[in-house]
Each structure stands twice: as structure tokens, then as C-alpha cells.
């Protein structure tokens, strides 16, 4: 009974943490979309933009919840379909930020439409950063090897301590750069998608 009770408590705690993450992470994702798109559009930005969408915490929660559920259900089939759907839904935060009138479900559908034929392009964009991620992941291993080997005495300890500062900073800079690149990708396919729709509209009007 004690074991079962512990499992139930852990399960409930996990649910509370997940809900808290979706509430906070939801509106921060929308704020991050504003921040990154402002950078791409060369507008004034500040760190407060990350929390500027706090009033939309319900929309952010719905976005995180439905995207998470859909990716999870697809992942239950096989791992690969979950990844593919994750790419399909990846433009949802940008869409919801720029179109606050849309519900989470509508934004997800619009993201799927925009990513039709563009998922591989986004994958290649992400893959282009893999070298930097590998390089950053090797930093603590290098410093740990130096420390354990005691090759340089006090210097090795100093380098190991420096890695505690260098690694998070490098990781933050790389993630910020990657998110900015994804925002630029969104802006590119958003413009392309709009041009395509306008072209079809013109053709339909010509036929009429």
C-alpha cells in the first residue's frame, strides 16, 4: 500500500508540474515568438517581450496542451511520426502571436498547412546546428578529462570551474541563434504562403 500511495503521489505531483509548465511555458512561447519576430523584422526588442503575453496564459496553455497531446499520440504509433508532426506544429506559436483571434486548434491547422512541403527544409535548418551542439557538449568532457588526469594541477581546476560558466552561456547563445533562424524561416514561408494564396485568388478571379 505504501508503494502504491507513493506512486499516486508522484503521479499527482508530475501532473501539477506539467500543468504549471504548460501555463508558464505557453505564454513564454508566445512572448518568445514576439521577441524573435521583432528581431527578424528589425524592430526594437527587450527581454520583457518574453513575458509580454502573460495575459494570454489561457491561449498559451491550450497551445502547449494540444500540441503536446497530438505529438504524444503520434509518437505512440512510432517515434518518427511524432517527430514529423512536431515539425508540422512548429509554427504554431508564431501564428498564435500574430493572429490572437485564432484558437489553438486553428493555429495548429494553419501551421500544418504552412509546413506542408517545408518540414524537410526546417529539419535541414536544425541539422545545420548539430556541429555547434556537438562542440559545446564536448567542452565539459574535455575539462573533466584534464581535471581527472591532473595534467595541469591548479589550471585544470580553473578550467573545470570555467566550464560551469562557459557551457551555459554558449548553450544559451546557440539556442537563441537557432530560435532566431527558425523565426526567420517562419517569416520566409509565411510570405511564400501568402504569395501563393494571392496567386490562386488572382487566377480564380480571372476565371470568373
C-alpha positions, 0 to 999 in steps of 0.5 A, spaced: 500 500 500 505 504 501 508 503 494 502 504 491 500 511 495 507 513 493 506 512 486 499 516 486 503 521 489 508 522 484 503 521 479 499 527 482 505 531 483 508 530 475 501 532 473 501 539 477 508 540 474 506 539 467 500 543 468 504 549 471 509 548 465 504 548 460 501 555 463 508 558 464 511 555 458 505 557 453 505 564 454 513 564 454 512 561 447 508 566 445 512 572 448 518 568 445 515 568 438 514 576 439 521 577 441 524 573 435 519 576 430 521 583 432 528 581 431 527 578 424 523 584 422 528 589 425 524 592 430 526 594 437 526 588 442 527 587 450 527 581 454 520 583 457 517 581 450 518 574 453 513 575 458 509 580 454 503 575 453 502 573 460 495 575 459 494 570 454 496 564 459 489 561 457 491 561 449 498 559 451 496 553 455 491 550 450 497 551 445 502 547 449 496 542 451 494 540 444 500 540 441 503 536 446 497 531 446 497 530 438 505 529 438 504 524 444 499 520 440 503 520 434 509 518 437 505 512 440 504 509 433 512 510 432 517 515 434 518 518 427 511 520 426 511 524 432 517 527 430 514 529 423 508 532 426 512 536 431 515 539 425 508 540 422 506 544 429 512 548 429 509 554 427 504 554 431 506 559 436 508 564 431 501 564 428 498 564 435 502 571 436 500 574 430 493 572 429 490 572 437 483 571 434 485 564 432 484 558 437 489 553 438 486 548 434 486 553 428 493 555 429 495 548 429 491 547 422 494 553 419 501 551 421 500 544 418 498 547 412 504 552 412 509 546 413 506 542 408 512 541 403 517 545 408 518 540 414 524 537 410 527 544 409 526 546 417 529 539 419 535 541 414 535 548 418 536 544 425 541 539 422 545 545 420 546 546 428 548 539 430 556 541 429 555 547 434 551 542 439 556 537 438 562 542 440 559 545 446 557 538 449 564 536 448 567 542 452 565 539 459 568 532 457 574 535 455 575 539 462 573 533 466 578 529 462 584 534 464 581 535 471 581 527 472 588 526 469 591 532 473 595 534 467 595 541 469 594 541 477 591 548 479 589 550 471 585 544 470 581 546 476 580 553 473 578 550 467 573 545 470 570 551 474 570 555 467 566 550 464 560 551 469 560 558 466 562 557 459 557 551 457 551 555 459 552 561 456 554 558 449 548 553 450 544 559 451 547 563 445 546 557 440 539 556 442 537 563 441 541 563 434 537 557 432 530 560 435 532 566 431 533 562 424 527 558 425 523 565 426 526 567 420 524 561 416 517 562 419 517 569 416 520 566 409 514 561 408 509 565 411 510 570 405 511 564 400 504 562 403 501 568 402 504 569 395 501 563 393 494 564 396 494 571 392 496 567 386 490 562 386 485 568 388 488 572 382 487 566 377 480 564 380 478 571 379 480 571 372 476 565 371 470 568 373 
